Amino acid sequence: MKADELILLSNVDGIYSGAPEDPHSRVIPSVYWNRDISDYILDEKSELGRGGMQSKCNIAHQVANAGIRVVIANGKKDNILIDLIERPMDVMHTEFIPKVES
């Protein structure tokens, strides 16, 4: 693919440890390419979306397995792409850490 990074935009800040509307849920900041996180993914679509978080995570795992960093972030936030590039540590998101070829 010759890409350095894939950014997937969603209507939430990333992958949560539970339902996003649950006040006890937190965004999972990073996921290794080979980690199973299916227990955290709700199998439902938003009223706006078509693929749901499960589809985004499936793609993210495949791309990270190919050695490319993947970010899932909230596309409803103003300047999200600029903020992810210029100051990623200040932006809530989930990063899929890619497999490193040895």
DAMO-V690138 format. One record per residue. N is the residue number from 0. RES is the residue in one small letter. PSI is psi in radians with two decimals (* if undefined). Layout:
n-><N/N>
res-><RES/RES>
psi-><PSI/PSI>
This chain:
n-><0/1/2/3/4/5/6/7/8/9/10/11/12/13/14/15/16/17/18/19/20/21/22/23/24/25/26/27/28/29/30/31/32/33/34/35/36/37/38/39/40/41/42/43/44/45/46/47/48/49/50/51/52/53/54/55/56/57/58/59/60/61/62/63/64/65/66/67/68/69/70/71/72/73/74/75/76/77/78/79/80/81/82/83/84/85/86/87/88/89/90/91/92/93/94/95/96/97/98/99/100/101>
res-><m/k/a/d/e/l/i/l/l/s/n/v/d/g/i/y/s/g/a/p/e/d/p/h/s/r/v/i/p/s/v/y/w/n/r/d/i/s/d/y/i/l/d/e/k/s/e/l/g/r/g/g/m/q/s/k/c/n/i/a/h/q/v/a/n/a/g/i/r/v/v/i/a/n/g/k/k/d/n/i/l/i/d/l/i/e/r/p/m/d/v/m/h/t/e/f/i/p/k/v/e/s>
psi-><-0.45/0.66/2.57/-0.49/2.60/2.23/2.11/2.19/2.46/-3.04/0.18/2.95/-0.21/-2.68/2.21/2.76/-0.04/-2.77/2.33/-0.54/-0.17/2.15/-0.27/-0.19/2.55/2.65/2.33/1.99/-0.59/2.58/2.23/2.60/-0.48/0.16/2.31/2.06/0.33/-0.45/-0.38/-0.23/2.14/2.36/1.17/2.75/2.60/2.95/-0.34/-0.50/2.94/-0.45/-0.35/2.97/-0.52/-0.78/-0.74/-0.73/-0.66/-0.81/-0.79/-0.75/-0.77/-0.77/-0.74/-0.63/-0.46/0.02/0.28/2.29/2.42/2.43/2.35/2.16/2.99/1.87/-0.11/-0.15/2.38/2.41/0.46/-0.73/-0.76/-0.79/-0.69/-0.59/-0.80/-0.58/1.15/-0.50/-0.30/-0.04/2.19/2.22/2.98/2.27/2.30/2.00/2.19/2.75/2.36/2.15/2.33/*>
